[in-house]
Amino acid sequence: MDKEPGKGKTFIALLIQHITMAQISSSAAVLAYYTLLSIFPAVMVVGNLLPMIGIDAKTILAYLSTAIPKSVYDFIQPLIYDFLRRGSGGVLTTGALIALWSTSQGIAAFQRSVNHAYGIAENQNPVMNRIVSFVWMIVLLVIIFIIIILYGFGEQVLKSIQPIFNFRRDYIAIFSSLRWPVTFGVLFIALTLLYYFVPNAKVRLRYALAGSFLASLLWMGLSRLFSFYTLLFGHGVISYKTIGAFIAMMVWLDFSGYIIMLGAALNAALQECHEGELHAKKHFWQLVERKNKNGG
């Protein structure tokens, strides 16, 4: 029998339970690993696409600098800038293949971990999980690409329509300075899509929004915290130079994985606390399998 909303365990107890079920420590490490594998191949792909749409590499770096710690940004900025400025067909093909594989692996790992957080791991179908992860990888890449275009061309578009609509030119400067809200918005939208669609559970959107907001806020705060840490103890990182910066990047990626999984656990705890027992989605392939079993 389903548990009634608001009965039984308190919210804190449910949150601790779902954090434990999600195996956050190991899940964060897996997410960090596949993220590291996908970063530079994805940058290669973007670098080959930028000349086609006329966006300068510095525009991308300006928004990237608000989402990651300064020590990590200083480490990867020269590499990313070089990748974004140069492009070739061979690099595009190789980078696209590696990025597709590593990103789909990362989303598949995220899906498995989130399913554990919702307590529905036994309902997973490995083949369909991989298909779903691939589809959502494409969706996320398209969304990120559209956002890049909007904020790459946004200033030029506003300048061109200003004489027509006769709005104040100050709005153009304000638009160009909104890096923090834009970065937060991109993170919030991407995480909401992941939290809502990727799990095999029946997720309510209002609970997915709560986890997305918390994770986006913590992620931005984590970047500022790392930057503040390097200001205080930067001499330690500088002495080790590349190795120190690489270690800082790996630690940041690992903590980012913790934050993402914490958001998923929060969503599951909120939904169970308010609506009772969590249920798995009824997918098409499950209905087909059940029909075949009954027919046999």
Helices and strands as residue ranges (DSSP letters): H 11-22, H 24-53, H 57-67, H 70-85, H 89-118, G 121-123, H 126-165, H 170-177, H 179-197, H 205-275, H 284-295
